[in-house]
Amino acid sequence: MDKNYVEHLRSGVAAGNIAAERLLLLASLQHDDRDEIEALLARCKDTDHRRYIAAELQCFHGRPGDEPWQDLLRHCAEAGHREAQFVVSVYHEWARRTGRIPEDAPNDSFSAGWDEWRAPEWTEVISGSGIRVERSAEFAPRPLVGYLRSILGPRLEPSAVIDPDSGQAIAHPVRINQSTQWVPEMLGWVGKLFEIRLAETGQYAVSNGEVPSLLHYCPGQRYKAHLDCIGNKLAESEQGRAEGGQRTLTILLAMGNDDLTGGDTWFPRLKKGAKAAPGELLRFNNTDQDGQPLPNSLHEGQAVTSGQKWLLSKWVRANSTPYGREICLQSNAS
């Protein structure tokens, strides 16, 4: 690891910067620097927070421990650790969503099954010309959707691209909306859990995912027709291979208000569209079984007529991505 970068992160951690703490953990995990991880835990003066980090490392990164991560998380929540309490509530809401615990189970209880996970099923809504569009109605509970909007919403900016002549950001010619990314230092426990459960539901390797993007549309805004797959020449180039190769799959998490009208995901060459309610997923392939781009995967986000459209997009590559390698998640941890 770059020594100057590590020292900068250490200073941030000492000053109580949570983002610096998460970045230092990620950098240490990427380089398998166990000494740095142990030093970070040892410097943590808050016993409950140290337990919380240890539980997260055990749950998502395979760090061994004398006590199961579920027990560590429970102890932290019962001791009043706010983030641990929220994490427990997310597990509970997800367990209720999938029927693993009763609807009336209190958030602070650890009923049997609260940490178990059962990936929801998919229902086909569109098919043709090699394209298969599916919807899953049993994914994210509303409190999780609200959480994502609350942490990412304030970071929204008008979608832009870099002008090749001036080098300045200019209005995006296709994506007429606002957007932001769920970057690694913002993931935390909830983000890591989300990434793993989305990968299991979408049936792809968690390391093959790109950074999630939040998209927001007001009335009249849209995402013009485009392809998510990339050209074979770019996908097979040195840069393309480093970024994970071809973009094979798109998954969209609907996060809009109930009064949303318009904003369908429309496939103009198939002359069909699909829409999902808040908390539901849409999934469609961008390539055929041989990994070749499908021109008929051309799609657009139709203009919003009323209300607001909130969408979290996840692109999946054929191989591991820089983002997937950075977050270092183990796909069997949930």
C-alpha positions, -999 to 999 in steps of 0.1 A, spaced: 0 0 0 11 36 -6 26 48 27 15 84 23 -20 73 15 -21 50 45 -7 77 68 -34 101 55 -61 75 63 -47 68 98 -48 106 106 -84 106 94 -93 76 116 -76 93 146 -97 123 140 -129 102 140 -135 102 103 -157 71 95 -150 73 58 -113 72 64 -118 42 87 -137 23 60 -112 32 33 -83 20 55 -101 -13 61 -108 -18 24 -71 -10 15 -59 -34 42 -82 -61 30 -72 -56 -6 -36 -61 3 -43 -87 29 -25 -65 55 -37 -83 87 -13 -63 109 -29 -30 97 -64 -44 105 -53 -55 139 -37 -22 146 -69 -4 136 -90 -25 159 -64 -20 187 -66 18 184 -104 18 186 -111 31 221 -148 23 220 -152 -13 229 -186 -17 213 -174 -1 180 -144 -24 180 -168 -53 183 -189 -39 156 -160 -37 132 -148 -72 142 -183 -85 134 -184 -68 100 -150 -82 92 -161 -117 102 -194 -115 84 -182 -101 50 -144 -107 49 -138 -141 65 -119 -128 95 -119 -155 122 -133 -148 156 -139 -164 190 -175 -153 190 -200 -155 161 -206 -122 143 -243 -125 151 -236 -125 189 -211 -96 185 -237 -76 165 -264 -83 191 -241 -72 220 -233 -40 202 -270 -33 195 -280 -41 231 -253 -17 243 -268 11 224 -245 12 193 -266 32 169 -253 18 137 -255 -18 150 -292 -11 160 -300 1 125 -283 -30 110 -303 -53 132 -335 -35 121 -326 -40 84 -321 -77 90 -354 -78 107 -372 -60 79 -357 -82 53 -366 -113 73 -402 -101 76 -402 -94 39 -394 -130 31 -415 -145 59 -386 -157 80 -399 -141 112 -434 -130 122 -446 -95 112 -450 -86 149 -415 -96 160 -398 -66 178 -368 -50 161 -346 -55 191 -352 -93 194 -330 -119 178 -358 -144 168 -348 -176 151 -342 -170 114 -336 -132 115 -301 -136 99 -312 -163 73 -317 -153 37 -338 -167 9 -333 -151 -25 -366 -141 -41 -378 -156 -74 -381 -139 -108 -411 -135 -130 -406 -130 -168 -423 -99 -181 -408 -95 -215 -389 -118 -238 -379 -119 -275 -349 -116 -298 -327 -131 -272 -337 -106 -245 -353 -117 -212 -367 -91 -188 -377 -103 -154 -391 -87 -123 -386 -97 -86 -413 -84 -63 -398 -96 -30 -365 -78 -27 -359 -46 -7 -382 -36 22 -394 0 23 -371 11 52 -341 0 32 -353 19 2 -358 50 23 -324 46 38 -307 45 4 -326 76 -7 -316 95 25 -279 88 22 -275 91 -15 -302 117 -23 -282 147 -9 -253 138 -32 -273 140 -65 -259 162 -92 -270 167 -128 -258 138 -150 -227 149 -169 -199 137 -192 -165 150 -198 -161 172 -229 -131 157 -248 -121 191 -261 -123 212 -229 -120 185 -203 -149 201 -184 -181 184 -173 -210 191 -196 -246 181 -195 -251 144 -204 -267 142 -239 -285 110 -232 -292 108 -194 -313 138 -187 -316 135 -149 -296 136 -117 -273 109 -105 -247 98 -79 -227 67 -70 -227 46 -39 -190 47 -34 -171 21 -13 -165 44 17 -202 49 20 -212 12 19 -209 2 55 -225 -30 68 -259 -22 51 -242 -16 18 -222 -48 19 -253 -68 29 -271 -52 0 -244 -60 -25 -242 -97 -14 -280 -102 -14 -284 -84 -48 -257 -106 -63 -273 -138 -49 -307 -126 -62 -293 -116 -96 -273 -148 -98 -239 -132 -105 -205 -131 -87 -205 -102 -64 -170 -93 -75 -183 -87 -111 -206 -58 -102 -199 -21 -110 -204 6 -84 -242 12 -79 -256 44 -92 -287 63 -79 -307 79 -107 -334 106 -100 -359 119 -125 -384 148 -122 -414 152 -145 -403 156 -181 -369 140 -174 -358 108 -192 -329 85 -202 -328 84 -240 -325 51 -258 -291 35 -253 -272 2 -249 -257 -9 -216 -233 -34 -233 -201 -20 -248 -184 -26 -281 -164 -59 -284 -132 -39 -293 -134 -19 -261 -145 -49 -240 -115 -70 -252 -89 -42 -250 -64 -41 -221 -85 -13 -204 -117 -32 -210 -104 -64 -195 -91 -45 -165 -126 -31 -160 -142 -65 -162 -148 -70 -199 -183 -70 -214 -212 -56 -195 -236 -86 -196 -264 -78 -172 -284 -49 -159 -303 -49 -126 -325 -20 -115 -340 -14 -81 -371 7 -82 -372 33 -54 -399 58 -66 -429 72 -49 -463 55 -51 -477 85 -72 -451 80 -100 -466 79 -135 -445 74 -166 -409 65 -164 -412 29 -178 -381 10 -190 -390 8 -227 -374 -15 -253 -381 3 -286 -370 -26 -309 -393 -50 -290 -420 -23 -286 -425 -34 -250 -419 -18 -216 -417 -28 -179 -420 -11 -146 -414 -21 -110 -429 -8 -77 -407 5 -49 -385 -23 -36 -389 -44 -67 -361 -54 -92 -360 -55 -129 -333 -76 -146 -324 -80 -182 -294 -94 -202 -274 -72 -226 -255 -101 -243 -264 -135 -257 -252 -169 -243 -219 -164 -261 -213 -130 -245 -220 -111 -277 -238 -78 -275 -275 -79 -283 -286 -48 -303 -322 -55 -293 -313 -47 -257 -316 -11 -267 -337 5 -240 -347 39 -225 -362 54 -194 -393 70 -206 -402 105 -194 -417 109 -160 -452 122 -162 -458 130 -125 -442 123 -92 -405 114 -90 -386 84 -102 -358 70 -80 -338 41 -94 -307 23 -83 -288 8 -112 -263 -21 -111 -243 -31 -141 -226 -65 -141 -195 -74 -161 -183 -108 -174 -154 -107 -149 -143 -90 -117 -143 -52 -117 -121 -27 -99 -150 -19 -76 -157 -56 -70 -120 -61 -61 -119 -31 -39 -149 -41 -17 -135 -76 -12 -168 -92 -3 -173 -130 2 -204 -141 -16 -214 -166 11 -217 -140 39 -252 -128 46 
